[in-house]
Amino acid sequence: MLHHVRTVEELGLLVRAARKHQSLRMDDVAGMAGVGPVFVRELERGKQTVQLGRVLQLLAELGIELKADLPDDFAATVAKVRATGVKPLAPRRKAKATKGGQPQ
């Protein structure tokens, strides 16, 4: 079934419905997906700042496939970007701690 998702709240409702349909407890699905139960609860309640990578892990575990419906004229640009790739982000540097434990 295709369902349009326009908000985090709508996605959260779908996640909750899929979990309930499969008779899974929140902590069980969290463990299966490698996320915490607090994360599952926050997603189901529509928290705006959930991490996309974890959302995708949870969706995969529930058997939900996320798709994007792009206009046809985007195809050439998508192919070009896919071919050239995207430069990965550099890892964040940790701040050095001083004697008082505060970053410099």
C-alpha positions as CSV (number, residue, x, y, z in Angstrom):
1,M,0.0,0.0,0.0
2,L,1.3,3.4,-0.9
3,H,0.9,6.1,1.7
4,H,2.0,9.7,1.4
5,V,4.1,11.0,4.3
6,R,4.5,14.8,4.6
7,T,5.3,15.1,8.3
8,V,7.3,13.4,11.0
9,E,4.0,12.9,12.8
10,E,2.5,11.0,9.9
11,L,5.7,8.8,9.7
12,G,5.4,8.1,13.4
13,L,1.8,7.0,13.0
14,L,2.8,4.6,10.3
15,V,5.7,3.2,12.4
16,R,3.3,2.7,15.3
17,A,0.7,1.0,13.1
18,A,3.3,-1.3,11.6
19,R,4.6,-2.2,15.0
20,K,1.1,-2.9,16.4
21,H,0.1,-4.9,13.4
22,Q,3.1,-7.1,13.9
23,S,2.3,-7.4,17.7
24,L,5.7,-6.0,18.6
25,R,6.5,-4.2,21.8
26,M,8.4,-0.9,21.6
27,D,11.5,-2.4,23.3
28,D,11.4,-5.5,21.1
29,V,11.4,-3.6,17.8
30,A,14.0,-1.2,19.2
31,G,16.3,-4.1,20.0
32,M,15.7,-5.7,16.6
33,A,16.5,-2.4,14.8
34,G,19.5,-1.6,17.0
35,V,18.0,1.6,18.4
36,G,16.7,2.5,21.9
37,P,13.1,2.3,23.0
38,V,13.2,6.0,23.7
39,F,14.1,6.6,20.1
40,V,11.1,4.5,18.9
41,R,8.8,6.3,21.3
42,E,10.0,9.7,20.1
43,L,9.6,8.8,16.5
44,E,6.1,7.4,17.0
45,R,5.2,10.7,18.8
46,G,6.5,12.8,15.9
47,K,9.7,14.3,17.3
48,Q,11.1,16.6,14.7
49,T,14.8,16.0,15.3
50,V,15.0,12.2,15.0
51,Q,18.1,10.9,13.2
52,L,17.4,9.8,9.7
53,G,19.8,6.9,9.7
54,R,18.1,5.4,12.7
55,V,14.7,6.0,11.2
56,L,15.8,4.0,8.1
57,Q,17.0,1.1,10.3
58,L,13.7,1.0,12.1
59,L,11.7,1.2,8.9
60,A,13.7,-1.7,7.4
61,E,13.1,-3.8,10.5
62,L,9.4,-3.2,10.2
63,G,9.3,-3.9,6.5
64,I,8.6,-0.4,5.5
65,E,10.3,0.9,2.3
66,L,10.9,4.7,2.0
67,K,10.6,6.1,-1.5
68,A,10.9,9.5,-3.0
69,D,8.6,10.6,-5.9
70,L,10.6,13.0,-8.0
71,P,9.6,14.8,-11.1
72,D,10.6,13.0,-14.3
73,D,13.0,15.9,-15.3
74,F,15.1,15.2,-12.3
75,A,16.3,11.9,-13.7
76,A,19.4,13.2,-15.6
77,T,20.5,15.2,-12.6
78,V,20.1,12.3,-10.2
79,A,22.1,10.1,-12.6
80,K,24.9,12.6,-12.8
81,V,25.1,13.1,-9.0
82,R,25.0,9.3,-8.5
83,A,27.9,8.9,-11.0
84,T,30.1,11.5,-9.5
85,G,29.2,10.7,-5.9
86,V,29.2,13.0,-2.9
87,K,32.2,13.9,-0.9
88,P,31.8,12.3,2.6
89,L,31.7,14.6,5.6
90,A,35.0,14.9,7.6
91,P,34.7,13.5,11.1
92,R,34.2,16.0,13.9
93,R,37.2,16.9,16.0
94,K,36.8,16.6,19.7
95,A,37.6,19.6,21.8
96,K,40.6,19.2,24.0
97,A,39.9,19.3,27.7
98,T,41.8,21.5,30.1
99,K,42.5,20.8,33.8
100,G,39.0,21.9,34.8
101,G,37.4,19.5,32.2
102,Q,36.2,22.5,30.1
103,P,36.9,22.6,26.4
104,Q,39.5,25.1,25.3
